[in-house]
Amino acid sequence: MHDSFRPNMAGVLTVPTHRRVLAILVASLIAAAAMAASPLAPRVLAQDAEACELGGDLIFHGWAGEDGPDVAKPFLDENGITVQATYVAAAEDPLTAFNTGQRGQMDLIAYNKDFGNSVLDAGIELFQPLDMSRIPNAAGLFPALQTANWATRDGEVFGIPLVWGDEPLVYNPAMWSEEDIPAKYTGFSDPKWAGELTMVDDPVANTWLWSKSLGNAEPARLTQEQLDEVIDAMAETKPNIVAFATDLGDQADILIRGDASMAIGGWAFQKVLAEEAGVELAIGLPSEDATYFWADAYALAVDAPNECNAYAFINFMMDPVNNAAMATALGSGATIAGAVELLDADALALYDYELPVDPNSVLGTQVVFPPAEDDGDIVGLAKWNEAWQDFKLR
C-alpha cells in the first residue's frame, strides 16, 4: 500500500461490511418509496454540458473514503470545488435522505451493487440515467463492468463502477494449509475448527454462502423451507465460531490478535493490514463453493444541483491513474483496465483480474441480496434477518 493513501484507511475499514449489509429497514424503505414515487414531482432541468462551469459545491452521499479526499484533491483545488460529504452507515441511507427532504440537495451517490440493483428493479426514483459522453474515461471500464446488470437498465447506464472485491477465507498459515480448507462451507462444522472461526455479524453474506454450499441454484432466492434448511446447516458450524465480528475491520483485529485463526467471509485487504502489524495471514477459498463478489459505483442523484461538478468528478476518478490510486487506498479491485498495470505488487496480488475481463462473469451478474419483499413463495430480506437472529440464538 502506498503511504500517501494511508490517511484514508481510518475511515474505510468498516466500509466493505456496509457494502453488503442492508438493515431490515431496507424492505420497508423500498416498498414505501415505490408507493410514494410521483411522476409529477418537480424536476431540476439538466445542466447543459457545453455550458458547464466547474466550481462550488459537490454534495456526496456514500461510503467514507469513496469520495477520495486525497486522490481528488488536485482536481478539486484546480476547479474550485468543495466536497460536502455525508458518509453513510448503511446502504439505504441515500434513499432515506432523498425521500426525507434532501431531494435536490444531493449530487453524487456511492452505492453498493446489490442495493442499487434493488432500487433499479423496483423502479425507485433515486438515480438518473447518465450521459456517457460526459464520462469519456468510463470507456476504459473492464467489459464485465460496462454492462453490469446492477448498473444498467433498458440500455441506459445508472452507475459507474468504482471498486470491487470478493469475500475470501482469511487464515493463519501457521495453523492451516490450503489442504485443510474444506471444499464446501458446510465442512466448517468439523470439530477440528472448534474455537477457530470468526464470521462478521452479517445475515445476508453468511446465509448466501451456506445457501450456495447446499446447492441452491439461486442462493439469494429461497423459499421459507429452503431458508430453514440453510439455517439448520449453518447451526452445525456455530459451536466452532469463537467470535462474530462487528465489521471487517474488527474481523481483521480478531485474526491479528490470534483470537481466531480462520475468517469466513473475510476481506483480502486483511492480509495487508496484518502484515503491517507484523502478522502473517493467507487467503483461500473452498474449492467447490468459492465465494461472492461486491462492487460499489458512482451514481448521479435525480435533481442533482451540481451536475457539472459531479460528471467532471466521476470522469476524473475513472482516469487509470486515479482509479489505481482509489483501488489501492480502499484495498479493493480496480475497475478501469488501464489501472491494473499501475498497481503495486501488493495491491495487484489481492484480486484476480481475469474475472472482470469476461463480459459474462459473475462480477456483472451475481445477485447476493434476497428480494426486498416476499416474491411469491420466495422470502424477502426481513425473513433472512429473522432467520439470522434465530441462528445466533441457537
N, C-alpha and C positions, 0 to 999 in steps of 0.2 A: 504494500500500500504506500502511495506517495504521502510523505509527511504533510505536504501542503493541503491534503484533503482531510487530515485528522480532525480539525475543528468541527466538521460535520457530524462525526460519529456519535457524539454525546446525544444528539437529538434523534438519531435514526435507529438505535439498537432495538427499539420495540416496533419499528415500522413494519417489518415483514409479518409479524404476527397480525397486526391490524389489517394488512392487505388481505388476509384470508379469513378473518373473523368478523362476522356480522352479528350484532346483538339480536335478540329475539324481536326487538323493536322493528327490524327491517321489514318483516312481513306486513305489519300493520301500516308502516310508512308507505310501502309500495302500493298497497291497496288503497289507502287514503288518497295518495297522490293521483292515482288513476281516476278516482271518483271526483276529485277536486279540480282536475285539469280542465281549463276552459279554453276553447278555441277563440273566444272573444277577448282574451286577455290582451292588454295593450302591448305592442311590440316596439322595441327600440329599432330604428332603422339601421341597417348595416352600414358600416363606415366604408366609404369608397377607398379602395386600396391605393389608387393613384393619388388621392388627396391626403393620404396619411401623413401626419406629422407626429413623430415619436416624442414622448416626454410626458411627465406627470406620473400618475399612479398606475400600478398594475396590481389588481386585487386577486390574491392567490388563496385558494382553499384546497388543502391537501396534506399529504404526509410531510412531516418535518424532514428537511433535507432535500426534498424533491423540487423545491424552489431554487436549489443550487446557489446559495448565497455567495460562496467563494467562486464557483465556476462562472456564474453570470455577472460577477462584479464589473469586469471591464465593459461589457455590453451595457449594463445599467448606467454606469458612470458616463460613458460616451454619449448616451442618448438622453440623459437627464431623467431616467425612470426610477421611481421609488416603489419597491415591492411592499404592499401592505398584506402581510401573511397571516392567515388564520390556520393553525395546524390542527388537524382533526385527530380525534381519539378513536373514531370508528368510521368505517367506510361510508355509512349512510349520512354522516354529518353535513356534507354539502347539500344533499337533498333536503334535509331538515331546515338548513339555513335558507335555501331558495324558497321554500314553502312557508316560511315564517317571517317574511318581511325583508329579506335580502335580495330578492329578485331585482335585477337592475343594479345591484351593488357587488356583483361577482364577475370576474373575468376568466380566470384560469382555474381549472379543477384538475387535480391529480387523482385519478380513480383506480381502484382495484378492478381487474378484468371481470371477475365474476359478479361484482356489484354492478358494474357498467352493463354487463350482459343482461342482468335482471331488469335494469332500467329500460334498456332498448327493447327487450321482449315485451315489457308491459306498456310500451308507448308513452312513458312518462316524459313530460317536458322538463328537461334539465340541460341536456347537451344540444348544441346546434350543429347542423352539418357544416363541415369545414370546406373552405375554398382552397383546394390543394395547390393552386397556382401561387398562393401566398406563402407556401411552406415548401419551397423547391428542395431543400435539403432532405425532406422526407422521402424523396425518390431513392435515397440510399438505404432505406429500411430493408432488413432481411425479407426474403419472399414470404415466409410464414407470417410475418407481422404486417405486411402490406395489405393482406386480405383477411386478417384475423376476424372471426365472426363476432367477437366481443367488441370490435372497434368499428364495424361497418354494418349497414343495413340498406337493402334495396339499392345498391350501387352508390350509396353515399358514405362518406367517411366521417365518423364522430370522434375518433380518438387516435392520437399519435403515440405509439408505444415508446416509453422512455427507458425502462429497465425490465428485466425478467429474471427468473431463477427457478430452482426446484427445492424440494424438501427431502434431503437425503438422510441416511443414518450417519451420525457423527459419533465416533467412539474412541476409546483409549486403546491404541495399538499394543500397549504393553500387556493388556489383558485379553484382547481378542484379535483374531486374524480374519481375513476375508472368508476363510473356510468355516469360521464359527457362525457367520451370519446366516440365518435361516433363509430358505428360498422364498418363504411367504411370511407376512406379518403375523399370521396366526401361530407361527413357530416360536414366537417370543413367549408363549405360555410354558415352554420348557422350564422346569425348576432350576436349571443352571443359571437362569437370568434373575433369580431372586435377589432383590435389593440392588440391582444394577441398572434398572431402566428409568429414564425420565421422559415424560411427554409434556408438551405445552397444554395448558387447560383450554382446549380448543374443540368444541363439539363438532365442527364440520370436518376439519382436516383428518382427525383420527378416525371418525366414523367412515369417511370416504376410503381411507386406506384399508380398513378391515372389510368394507364392502367389496372393494376390488379383490381383496385376498380370498373372499368367499366365492368369487367368480361371477358376481353380478355384472351383466353386460353393460349397464349404465349405472355406475356406482352412486351417482347422485340422484337417481330416480328409483326410489324404493317404495314398496307397499309397507303397511304397518307390520305385516308378518315378516317381511324381509328385514326391516329395521330392527325388529326384536331379535332376529337371528344374529344380526351383526353385533348388537349389544351383548348378547349371550357369549359370542365368540371373544369379544374384547374382554369380557369379565374373566375369562380364563387366564388372561395375561395380568390382570390387575394386581394379584398378590406379588408380582415381581417388580412393580413400579414403586420406586422409593420417593419420587417427588413429581408433582405436577407443577411445571414452571409457569410463571405468570405471563411470560413472553419469551421470545427467542434470545434476548439479551440475558435474561435470568437463566435460561437453559444453558447458555454458554458458561455462565458463572458456576452452575452446578457441576458441569463437567470439569472445569478448571480447578475447582476445589476438591474434586475427587469424590463428591457425594454420590455420583452415579458414573457409570463407565460407558453407557450406551444411550444416545439420544435418538428417539424415534420422531420423525418429522422435524428434523433439525434444519440447519442453515449452513451452507458451505463456508460462509464467512466466519463461522465459529472457529474453524481451523486456524484462520489468520489471527483472530483475537487471542486464541490460546497460545500461538507462537509468540505473540508479543508479551504474554505473561510467563513465558518460559515453559510451556506445557505442550506436549505433542499430542495432536488428535489426528484421526484419519477419517476418511469419507467412504461410505459404501452404500450398497442397495441390495435388497432381497432380489435374487436373480430372476424370479418369476414375476413378482409383483411390481418391482421398480418403484416409482413414486409419481407425484403430480407436480404441476407447474403453476407458477403465479406470474403475473405481469402487471405493471402499472402504466398508465397512459395519461397524456395531457388531453383535456377537452376544453372547449370554449363554451362558457355558460350562455344560455339563452339570455338575450338582452344585455350582453356584456357592455359596460360603458366605455371600456378602454380597449376596444377590439384591435386597433392598430398595434398597440403595445404587446398584446397577447400573441398575435400572429408573429410578430418580429421575434419575440422571446422564444416561442416554440421553434422557429426556424434556426435561431442561434443554437439552441440546445441540441438540434439534430445535426449540427456540424460534427464530423467524425471526431475531431479533437475534443470537443466539449462533451459528446456522448461518451467517449472513453473516460474522460475525467469524472463524469457522473457515475458511470458503472463502477469505477474504482472507489469513489467516495462512499458509495452505497453498498459495496460488497456484492454487486449484482452483475447480471449479464448485460452486455452492450446490445443495443437494438439496431444500430447502423453498421452495415457490413464493413465499411471502411474504418470503423473504430477499432476493430479487433487487432489489427497489426500495431496499434498504438498502445495496447495494454502491456503492462509489465508482466513478468513471468508469473508472479503470484496471482494477479487478477485473472490472467488468461487460463490458469490451471483450474479455476473454480468451476467452470461450466463447459459443457460440450457444445461447441459452436457448429457442429454438423447439424444439430437439431433445427435451428431457425432457417437454415439454407433450404430445407424441404418445404415447399409451399403448402403441403398437405400434412405437416407434422402436428402433433398434439398441442404444440405451443399455441397454435392459432385456433384450435377446435375444442380442446379439452374443457369440459364443464365440471367444476368441483362442487359448486353450491347446489343444494336442492332447490326446488321451486319456492318462491316467496310464500305461496299459499298452497294448500292441497290442490292437486290437479287430478280429479277423478279419484282413483284409488292410490295415486302416488302422493305420499305425505310431504308436507311442506316443512319449512325451516323451523317453525315452532315445535313441531313434534321431534325434530332432530335435537333441539335444545333440551326438551323434556327427557328424551332418551339418554342424553349425555349425563344429565343430573342423576338419573337413575343408576347409570353405570358407576358414577363416583361414589354413590351411597352403598354399593354392594360390598 
